[in-house]
Amino acid sequence: MEPTSTSPTPKALSVSQLNQRAKQTLERDVGEVWVEGELSNVSRPASGHIYFTLKDDRAQIRCALFRQRARFVAAPMRDGDQVKLRGRVSLFEPRGDYQLIAEAVQAAGLGELLAAFERLKAQLEGEGVFANTRPLPFPPRKILILSSATGAAIRDVLAVLAARWPLADVTLIPVPVQGAEAAPAMISALGLLNRQARLDPEQDVVLITRGGGSLEDLWAFNEEVLARAVHQSGLPLVSAVGHEIDFLITDFVADVRAATPSVAAELITQDVFASRGFLAEAAAQLGRLAKRDSA
C-alpha cells in the first residue's frame, strides 16, 4: 500500500475571493488605458448604459459605457465603427468577465486628422502661403484639369465647360485623387504644366478637382507638399474638392476655391459670353484651331 499523505490540505479560495483578487490586480496593475478597435454587438438598454465589444483581427474585449459618461460621447457608436476609447480595465465579479469600463470614446483617426489639419493650416497661414489672389484669365483659352479620368466630378466639369465656353482648349491630366500616390502625382503634373507654361504662354488656368468622400479619402489635398507646390505654381489655380461643406488645405492655397466641381467650371467661364472681348477671342481661337488642323 502507498503511504497516506499527512500534509495538510491548502486552504481554498472561494470563487468570489478569486474574482475579487483578479479584479484588484487588473485595476491596480493595468488601470486606465487608451485602446483602439472596431465596435461590434453595440447594445443600448433602457438603463441608458451602452454595452459593446471592442475587437481587432485577433482578439476582443467586452466593454461598458455607463449612462453618466455616455451622454458626453459625440461618436455615433455603431457596429463596424473604428473607435479609440479611454477606459479602466476591470472584472465583473459575479460572472468573472474581464472587461473595459469606458470613460471616453472618439472616432479613431478622425481626431488626429482634424488636429493635423488645424496645425498645418495655422502654420501655412502664418507663412503667408494662403496669400494667393491672382485673378482668373478672362476669357480662358486653355483650361488644364488635374483629376481622375473617371467619375461624376470630371463629367460634370466637362459638361459645364462645353456648354458655357466650347471654344476653350480643355486638357485633362489624369491623376490619382486618393491614397498615397495622389499628392506626388499632382505635384509632378503641376511641375510639368509650369515648365510647359514657360514655353507656351497660352496655358491659362489649372483646375484641381474631385468629388466628395470622407476626410480620409480627401486627405491627399491636405498634404503639406502639395500645398507648397500649389503655392509655388506660376499658373492661376482653382481648387474644387469634395462637397460644399468640405474645406481642404488646397482650397486655402489656391487662387480661387469653388464649392463643387460644377461651380468651379462656372467660375472659370463666368460671364464669358457677356464680354466685349468674346467675339474677338472667338475669332482668334477659331483661327488658331484652323491653323492647327491644317498644319
C-alpha beads as a LAMMPS data file, in Angstrom:
LAMMPS data file: protein, C-alpha beads

295 atoms
294 bonds

1 atom types
1 bond types

-500.0 500.0 xlo xhi
-500.0 500.0 ylo yhi
-500.0 500.0 zlo zhi

Masses

1 110.0

Atoms # bond

1 1 1 0.000 0.000 0.000
2 1 1 1.094 3.562 -0.753
3 1 1 1.724 5.679 2.326
4 1 1 -1.060 8.109 3.154
5 1 1 -0.048 11.796 2.876
6 1 1 -0.155 13.568 6.176
7 1 1 0.426 17.107 4.725
8 1 1 -2.469 19.481 5.409
9 1 1 -4.802 20.403 2.545
10 1 1 -4.192 24.004 1.431
11 1 1 -6.998 26.383 2.215
12 1 1 -9.003 27.031 -0.920
13 1 1 -10.257 30.404 -2.111
14 1 1 -13.885 30.830 -2.885
15 1 1 -14.799 31.800 -6.433
16 1 1 -15.819 35.236 -5.135
17 1 1 -12.455 35.697 -3.456
18 1 1 -10.597 34.660 -6.616
19 1 1 -12.563 37.059 -8.792
20 1 1 -12.078 39.836 -6.254
21 1 1 -8.323 39.327 -6.287
22 1 1 -8.278 39.236 -10.087
23 1 1 -10.260 42.472 -10.233
24 1 1 -7.951 44.216 -7.773
25 1 1 -4.892 43.067 -9.708
26 1 1 -6.240 44.264 -13.059
27 1 1 -7.321 47.647 -11.729
28 1 1 -4.041 48.178 -9.880
29 1 1 -1.533 46.875 -12.447
30 1 1 -3.220 47.883 -15.738
31 1 1 -5.520 50.691 -14.687
32 1 1 -6.550 53.326 -17.230
33 1 1 -5.576 52.819 -20.869
34 1 1 -6.349 54.040 -24.403
35 1 1 -7.453 51.230 -26.731
36 1 1 -8.346 51.296 -30.432
37 1 1 -10.544 48.774 -32.185
38 1 1 -13.769 48.024 -34.045
39 1 1 -17.183 48.169 -32.383
40 1 1 -19.494 45.171 -32.517
41 1 1 -22.603 43.968 -30.696
42 1 1 -23.484 47.504 -29.590
43 1 1 -26.430 47.370 -27.178
44 1 1 -28.401 50.261 -25.638
45 1 1 -30.801 49.009 -22.953
46 1 1 -33.376 51.262 -21.310
47 1 1 -30.936 51.974 -18.481
48 1 1 -29.045 54.388 -20.733
49 1 1 -25.797 52.417 -20.453
50 1 1 -24.076 51.227 -23.652
51 1 1 -22.589 47.747 -23.829
52 1 1 -20.414 46.629 -26.721
53 1 1 -17.439 44.546 -27.817
54 1 1 -14.171 46.107 -28.975
55 1 1 -12.204 43.879 -31.315
56 1 1 -9.370 43.627 -33.785
57 1 1 -8.426 40.779 -36.118
58 1 1 -7.040 38.618 -33.285
59 1 1 -8.892 39.404 -30.062
60 1 1 -11.863 41.092 -28.436
61 1 1 -12.903 42.534 -25.095
62 1 1 -16.294 43.324 -23.597
63 1 1 -16.874 46.967 -22.742
64 1 1 -19.367 49.072 -20.815
65 1 1 -20.036 52.789 -21.155
66 1 1 -22.237 53.903 -18.297
67 1 1 -25.032 56.445 -18.677
68 1 1 -23.301 59.341 -16.919
69 1 1 -20.398 59.090 -19.400
70 1 1 -22.403 58.065 -22.470
71 1 1 -24.159 61.427 -22.717
72 1 1 -20.820 63.163 -23.342
73 1 1 -19.842 60.917 -26.278
74 1 1 -20.260 62.512 -29.724
75 1 1 -19.278 59.403 -31.707
76 1 1 -22.356 57.579 -33.107
77 1 1 -21.286 54.180 -31.661
78 1 1 -22.374 51.838 -34.466
79 1 1 -21.334 48.277 -35.248
80 1 1 -18.301 48.345 -37.541
81 1 1 -17.100 51.812 -36.480
82 1 1 -13.412 52.163 -35.692
83 1 1 -13.010 53.982 -32.373
84 1 1 -10.434 54.934 -29.808
85 1 1 -11.541 54.823 -26.192
86 1 1 -10.154 55.636 -22.780
87 1 1 -11.152 53.258 -20.015
88 1 1 -10.315 51.263 -16.927
89 1 1 -9.561 47.559 -17.131
90 1 1 -11.660 45.660 -14.613
91 1 1 -13.525 42.437 -13.979
92 1 1 -17.237 41.881 -13.396
93 1 1 -17.067 39.673 -10.337
94 1 1 -20.464 37.898 -10.499
95 1 1 -19.640 36.361 -13.906
96 1 1 -15.866 36.560 -13.881
97 1 1 -15.920 38.632 -17.078
98 1 1 -12.803 40.606 -17.930
99 1 1 -13.960 43.975 -19.261
100 1 1 -13.127 47.561 -20.067
101 1 1 -15.126 50.332 -18.402
102 1 1 -15.116 53.156 -20.978
103 1 1 -14.749 56.758 -19.852
104 1 1 -14.468 58.481 -23.264
105 1 1 -14.958 57.394 -26.887
106 1 1 -13.936 59.118 -30.113
107 1 1 -13.845 58.130 -33.763
108 1 1 -10.429 56.622 -34.409
109 1 1 -8.223 58.596 -36.747
110 1 1 -10.640 61.478 -37.215
111 1 1 -9.487 63.420 -34.178
112 1 1 -5.850 63.072 -35.143
113 1 1 -6.541 64.088 -38.736
114 1 1 -8.511 67.154 -37.696
115 1 1 -5.749 68.181 -35.294
116 1 1 -3.113 67.716 -38.020
117 1 1 -5.259 69.763 -40.421
118 1 1 -5.560 72.661 -37.959
119 1 1 -1.822 72.613 -37.182
120 1 1 -0.839 72.721 -40.850
121 1 1 -3.465 75.355 -41.646
122 1 1 -2.140 77.623 -38.881
123 1 1 1.477 77.051 -39.941
124 1 1 0.911 77.790 -43.638
125 1 1 -1.293 80.775 -42.900
126 1 1 1.452 82.183 -40.666
127 1 1 3.954 81.761 -43.507
128 1 1 1.719 83.624 -45.949
129 1 1 1.090 80.562 -48.105
130 1 1 -2.615 81.406 -48.303
131 1 1 -1.974 84.830 -49.851
132 1 1 -2.525 83.750 -53.481
133 1 1 -5.151 86.058 -55.003
134 1 1 -4.342 86.094 -58.720
135 1 1 -7.361 86.799 -60.930
136 1 1 -8.521 84.086 -63.296
137 1 1 -7.890 84.714 -67.013
138 1 1 -10.844 86.141 -68.876
139 1 1 -11.879 84.668 -71.163
140 1 1 -9.941 81.447 -70.523
141 1 1 -8.161 79.947 -73.502
142 1 1 -6.538 76.834 -72.038
143 1 1 -8.079 75.033 -69.087
144 1 1 -5.890 72.336 -67.551
145 1 1 -7.684 69.893 -65.271
146 1 1 -5.968 67.642 -62.730
147 1 1 -8.467 64.967 -61.769
148 1 1 -9.402 61.337 -62.091
149 1 1 -10.326 60.350 -65.626
150 1 1 -13.464 58.627 -64.345
151 1 1 -16.243 59.638 -62.010
152 1 1 -19.052 62.145 -61.805
153 1 1 -16.824 65.138 -60.962
154 1 1 -14.934 65.241 -64.250
155 1 1 -18.094 64.513 -66.259
156 1 1 -19.848 67.456 -64.606
157 1 1 -16.908 69.794 -65.205
158 1 1 -16.567 68.872 -68.878
159 1 1 -20.310 69.206 -69.459
160 1 1 -20.409 72.702 -67.943
161 1 1 -17.330 73.857 -69.857
162 1 1 -18.678 72.523 -73.150
163 1 1 -21.981 74.327 -72.637
164 1 1 -20.558 77.643 -71.441
165 1 1 -17.301 78.039 -73.391
166 1 1 -16.934 75.445 -76.183
167 1 1 -14.002 77.295 -77.734
168 1 1 -11.753 76.724 -74.734
169 1 1 -8.920 74.270 -75.143
170 1 1 -9.615 71.821 -72.311
171 1 1 -6.961 69.281 -71.329
172 1 1 -7.486 66.586 -68.703
173 1 1 -4.346 65.367 -66.945
174 1 1 -5.424 62.097 -65.274
175 1 1 -4.033 61.746 -61.755
176 1 1 -4.993 59.658 -58.724
177 1 1 -7.048 61.762 -56.317
178 1 1 -6.984 59.425 -53.317
179 1 1 -4.351 57.450 -51.481
180 1 1 -0.599 57.683 -51.028
181 1 1 0.134 58.225 -54.726
182 1 1 -2.274 61.153 -55.189
183 1 1 -0.240 64.079 -53.819
184 1 1 3.038 63.093 -55.562
185 1 1 1.189 62.611 -58.865
186 1 1 -0.474 66.033 -58.652
187 1 1 2.830 67.676 -57.712
188 1 1 4.538 66.062 -60.702
189 1 1 1.732 67.171 -63.035
190 1 1 1.866 70.749 -61.708
191 1 1 5.609 70.842 -62.278
192 1 1 5.165 69.671 -65.868
193 1 1 2.424 72.244 -66.551
194 1 1 4.550 75.058 -65.169
195 1 1 7.503 74.039 -67.323
196 1 1 5.251 73.966 -70.386
197 1 1 3.771 77.339 -69.444
198 1 1 7.181 78.951 -69.747
199 1 1 7.242 77.831 -73.408
200 1 1 3.548 78.365 -74.154
201 1 1 2.039 81.458 -72.500
202 1 1 -1.471 80.440 -73.590
203 1 1 -1.747 77.891 -70.777
204 1 1 -4.149 79.893 -68.727
205 1 1 -5.697 78.219 -65.696
206 1 1 -5.407 74.972 -63.713
207 1 1 -8.332 73.252 -62.023
208 1 1 -7.674 70.638 -59.335
209 1 1 -10.859 68.728 -58.615
210 1 1 -12.525 65.549 -57.391
211 1 1 -15.881 64.525 -55.943
212 1 1 -16.817 64.056 -52.307
213 1 1 -15.632 61.492 -49.807
214 1 1 -14.585 61.021 -46.208
215 1 1 -11.817 63.077 -44.631
216 1 1 -9.514 60.108 -45.135
217 1 1 -10.479 59.896 -48.827
218 1 1 -9.749 63.601 -49.343
219 1 1 -6.577 63.700 -47.258
220 1 1 -4.175 63.982 -50.216
221 1 1 -5.433 67.560 -50.649
222 1 1 -4.295 68.311 -47.083
223 1 1 -0.702 67.217 -47.673
224 1 1 1.869 69.931 -46.976
225 1 1 3.975 69.022 -50.020
226 1 1 1.003 69.535 -52.339
227 1 1 0.084 72.802 -50.630
228 1 1 3.580 74.170 -51.228
229 1 1 3.559 73.020 -54.853
230 1 1 0.250 74.830 -55.428
231 1 1 1.639 77.946 -53.749
232 1 1 4.766 77.925 -55.914
233 1 1 2.873 77.320 -59.162
234 1 1 3.082 80.169 -61.635
235 1 1 -0.338 79.341 -63.075
236 1 1 -3.624 80.628 -61.644
237 1 1 -5.265 77.712 -59.897
238 1 1 -8.814 76.789 -58.849
239 1 1 -9.434 74.156 -56.169
240 1 1 -12.771 72.312 -56.163
241 1 1 -12.565 69.251 -53.937
242 1 1 -15.479 67.399 -52.408
243 1 1 -18.807 68.900 -51.450
244 1 1 -19.710 72.435 -50.436
245 1 1 -19.068 71.712 -46.736
246 1 1 -15.590 70.286 -47.357
247 1 1 -12.615 72.604 -46.841
248 1 1 -9.144 71.314 -47.691
249 1 1 -5.697 72.902 -47.481
250 1 1 -5.567 73.244 -51.278
251 1 1 -8.740 75.362 -51.060
252 1 1 -6.901 77.895 -48.901
253 1 1 -3.729 77.890 -51.017
254 1 1 -5.432 78.150 -54.410
255 1 1 -6.233 81.484 -56.020
256 1 1 -9.927 80.540 -56.063
257 1 1 -11.868 77.937 -54.091
258 1 1 -15.064 76.542 -55.632
259 1 1 -17.731 74.777 -53.593
260 1 1 -18.123 71.911 -56.094
261 1 1 -16.539 70.800 -59.399
262 1 1 -19.510 72.162 -61.382
263 1 1 -19.275 75.530 -59.632
264 1 1 -15.565 75.628 -60.497
265 1 1 -16.379 75.241 -64.187
266 1 1 -18.932 78.061 -63.884
267 1 1 -16.433 80.354 -62.148
268 1 1 -13.775 79.742 -64.783
269 1 1 -16.232 80.668 -67.552
270 1 1 -18.134 83.340 -65.628
271 1 1 -19.802 85.948 -67.875
272 1 1 -17.711 84.828 -70.819
273 1 1 -20.489 85.472 -73.361
274 1 1 -21.170 88.929 -71.923
275 1 1 -17.611 90.081 -72.506
276 1 1 -16.850 92.592 -75.231
277 1 1 -13.811 90.525 -75.987
278 1 1 -15.869 87.400 -76.637
279 1 1 -16.198 87.854 -80.404
280 1 1 -12.556 88.830 -80.818
281 1 1 -11.394 85.898 -78.729
282 1 1 -13.758 83.526 -80.515
283 1 1 -12.404 84.617 -83.899
284 1 1 -8.826 84.312 -82.709
285 1 1 -9.460 80.875 -81.259
286 1 1 -11.131 79.685 -84.458
287 1 1 -8.128 80.945 -86.379
288 1 1 -5.748 79.064 -84.101
289 1 1 -7.768 75.864 -84.407
290 1 1 -7.933 76.161 -88.197
291 1 1 -4.188 76.725 -88.420
292 1 1 -3.524 73.726 -86.161
293 1 1 -5.810 71.455 -88.152
294 1 1 -4.234 72.493 -91.461
295 1 1 -0.683 72.004 -90.213

Bonds

1 1 1 2
2 1 2 3
3 1 3 4
4 1 4 5
5 1 5 6
6 1 6 7
7 1 7 8
8 1 8 9
9 1 9 10
10 1 10 11
11 1 11 12
12 1 12 13
13 1 13 14
14 1 14 15
15 1 15 16
16 1 16 17
17 1 17 18
18 1 18 19
19 1 19 20
20 1 20 21
21 1 21 22
22 1 22 23
23 1 23 24
24 1 24 25
25 1 25 26
26 1 26 27
27 1 27 28
28 1 28 29
29 1 29 30
30 1 30 31
31 1 31 32
32 1 32 33
33 1 33 34
34 1 34 35
35 1 35 36
36 1 36 37
37 1 37 38
38 1 38 39
39 1 39 40
40 1 40 41
41 1 41 42
42 1 42 43
43 1 43 44
44 1 44 45
45 1 45 46
46 1 46 47
47 1 47 48
48 1 48 49
49 1 49 50
50 1 50 51
51 1 51 52
52 1 52 53
53 1 53 54
54 1 54 55
55 1 55 56
56 1 56 57
57 1 57 58
58 1 58 59
59 1 59 60
60 1 60 61
61 1 61 62
62 1 62 63
63 1 63 64
64 1 64 65
65 1 65 66
66 1 66 67
67 1 67 68
68 1 68 69
69 1 69 70
70 1 70 71
71 1 71 72
72 1 72 73
73 1 73 74
74 1 74 75
75 1 75 76
76 1 76 77
77 1 77 78
78 1 78 79
79 1 79 80
80 1 80 81
81 1 81 82
82 1 82 83
83 1 83 84
84 1 84 85
85 1 85 86
86 1 86 87
87 1 87 88
88 1 88 89
89 1 89 90
90 1 90 91
91 1 91 92
92 1 92 93
93 1 93 94
94 1 94 95
95 1 95 96
96 1 96 97
97 1 97 98
98 1 98 99
99 1 99 100
100 1 100 101
101 1 101 102
102 1 102 103
103 1 103 104
104 1 104 105
105 1 105 106
106 1 106 107
107 1 107 108
108 1 108 109
109 1 109 110
110 1 110 111
111 1 111 112
112 1 112 113
113 1 113 114
114 1 114 115
115 1 115 116
116 1 116 117
117 1 117 118
118 1 118 119
119 1 119 120
120 1 120 121
121 1 121 122
122 1 122 123
123 1 123 124
124 1 124 125
125 1 125 126
126 1 126 127
127 1 127 128
128 1 128 129
129 1 129 130
130 1 130 131
131 1 131 132
132 1 132 133
133 1 133 134
134 1 134 135
135 1 135 136
136 1 136 137
137 1 137 138
138 1 138 139
139 1 139 140
140 1 140 141
141 1 141 142
142 1 142 143
143 1 143 144
144 1 144 145
145 1 145 146
146 1 146 147
147 1 147 148
148 1 148 149
149 1 149 150
150 1 150 151
151 1 151 152
152 1 152 153
153 1 153 154
154 1 154 155
155 1 155 156
156 1 156 157
157 1 157 158
158 1 158 159
159 1 159 160
160 1 160 161
161 1 161 162
162 1 162 163
163 1 163 164
164 1 164 165
165 1 165 166
166 1 166 167
167 1 167 168
168 1 168 169
169 1 169 170
170 1 170 171
171 1 171 172
172 1 172 173
173 1 173 174
174 1 174 175
175 1 175 176
176 1 176 177
177 1 177 178
178 1 178 179
179 1 179 180
180 1 180 181
181 1 181 182
182 1 182 183
183 1 183 184
184 1 184 185
185 1 185 186
186 1 186 187
187 1 187 188
188 1 188 189
189 1 189 190
190 1 190 191
191 1 191 192
192 1 192 193
193 1 193 194
194 1 194 195
195 1 195 196
196 1 196 197
197 1 197 198
198 1 198 199
199 1 199 200
200 1 200 201
201 1 201 202
202 1 202 203
203 1 203 204
204 1 204 205
205 1 205 206
206 1 206 207
207 1 207 208
208 1 208 209
209 1 209 210
210 1 210 211
211 1 211 212
212 1 212 213
213 1 213 214
214 1 214 215
215 1 215 216
216 1 216 217
217 1 217 218
218 1 218 219
219 1 219 220
220 1 220 221
221 1 221 222
222 1 222 223
223 1 223 224
224 1 224 225
225 1 225 226
226 1 226 227
227 1 227 228
228 1 228 229
229 1 229 230
230 1 230 231
231 1 231 232
232 1 232 233
233 1 233 234
234 1 234 235
235 1 235 236
236 1 236 237
237 1 237 238
238 1 238 239
239 1 239 240
240 1 240 241
241 1 241 242
242 1 242 243
243 1 243 244
244 1 244 245
245 1 245 246
246 1 246 247
247 1 247 248
248 1 248 249
249 1 249 250
250 1 250 251
251 1 251 252
252 1 252 253
253 1 253 254
254 1 254 255
255 1 255 256
256 1 256 257
257 1 257 258
258 1 258 259
259 1 259 260
260 1 260 261
261 1 261 262
262 1 262 263
263 1 263 264
264 1 264 265
265 1 265 266
266 1 266 267
267 1 267 268
268 1 268 269
269 1 269 270
270 1 270 271
271 1 271 272
272 1 272 273
273 1 273 274
274 1 274 275
275 1 275 276
276 1 276 277
277 1 277 278
278 1 278 279
279 1 279 280
280 1 280 281
281 1 281 282
282 1 282 283
283 1 283 284
284 1 284 285
285 1 285 286
286 1 286 287
287 1 287 288
288 1 288 289
289 1 289 290
290 1 290 291
291 1 291 292
292 1 292 293
293 1 293 294
294 1 294 295
